[in-house]
């Protein structure tokens, strides 16, 4: 079974949205040090139930909330989604330091993401163990 691992919110006015979520829920929101305008949301202390998320500016008329599910294999999960009647709604994106992601739609048109986190480099681990 797949579990939610991240959510994304969109905002026409990120500063206003950040102020709202901080005041309403006590969330911590900090600018991401990545290649595009994005804010990381921490919703609680590590080890507590729940997930963290992010917020990005919206340049269009549509605002969406997107839920991301963690998967072991992006390609296998994409096959499962389409076999169940969903669709792949974009290209696979690589997010530096985070993993590979793709946006999908369910049978009702709701968007969601699939995220495959980077796999540890087994050759490095084996080299370190053998002294190579």
N, C-alpha and C positions, 0 to 999 in steps of 0.2 A: 504494500500500500504506500502511496506517496503522501507526504505531509507538506503543508505550507511551510516555507522557509523564509519568505520575504514578501513585503507588499510595497507597491509604488503608488504614490498619490501625485496628482498633477494640480498645479495652481497657476492662475492668471497673474497673481501677485504673491510670489513666494514669501516675501517679508511678512505680509499680512497673514498668510497661512501658517507660517512658522510661529508667529506670535499667538495665533489661536490655539494651535496644538500644544504649545508650551503652557499656556494659561489654563486650557480646558482639561488637559490630561497629565501635565507635568512631564511631558516627553523632553528628552535632550535632542537637539537638532543642530548638527554641525556641517559646514561646507565640506564636501568630498574633495580630496586632493587628486582628482582624476582629470581626464582629458575633456570633460564637458561640465556644464553647469548642473550640479546635482547636490542634494543635501542628504546626509545619513541621519536616520531617525532611530533613537534608542528608546524603547518603550518601557523598559524595566531593568532590574538588576540581572546580571548573568546568573543562570541557574533557576530563575523564576519561570513559570509557564508563560508562553507567549512568543511572538516573533517580532523582529525589528524590521524597519523598512527604509524607504527613501522618498524624497519629494523632488520633482522636477518642474521647471517652468513649462506652461502650456502656451504654444504660439497659435493654436487654433481655437475654434469654437467649442470643440469637444473636450470635456474633462473626463478622465477615466481613473478608476482605481484598479490596479492590476495585482493579482496574487501570483506569486511565483512558487512553483513546486520543485523540490530538489529531486534529481534523478541520477542514477548511476551511469546510464548511457543515453545521451541525447537522441541519437538516431533510433534506438529501440523505443524510447518513449514517444517519439514522433510517429513511428509506425503504429503504436498502440492507439494514439489519439485519432489518427485518421481511420483506423479499423473500427473504432467505436462511433464514427460519424462526425468527428470534429475535423478541423482543418488547420493547416499550418499557415499563419498569416504574415510571415515575413521570413527573411533570411537568417541563418545562424549568425549571431554576433559574438565576437570575442571581447570580453570586458577585461582589460589588463589587471592582473592580480586577483581576479574574481572567478572567472570561468567562461564557459560558452553558454549562450542563452538563445532561445527562440520564442517568439510570441505565437500563440495558438488561439483558436476560437472554439468554444463548445457548440453543441447543436442549436443553442439559442442565440448565438452571436456574441456571447460574453468572452472577453479577452482574458487570457492567463498566460503566464510564462513557464517555461521549463528551463531549469538551470543545472548544468553539469559542472561541478567544481573541478579544479585541476587535480589530476591524479599524481601522487608522489612519484618521482623518478626512481624506479626500482634499481636502475643501473648505478645511480649514485649511492643508494643504500648498500647494494652488494659490494661496490668498490670500497666503501668505507669499512665494511665488516671484514673484507679480505685483506685490507691494508694496501690495496692497489692504488 
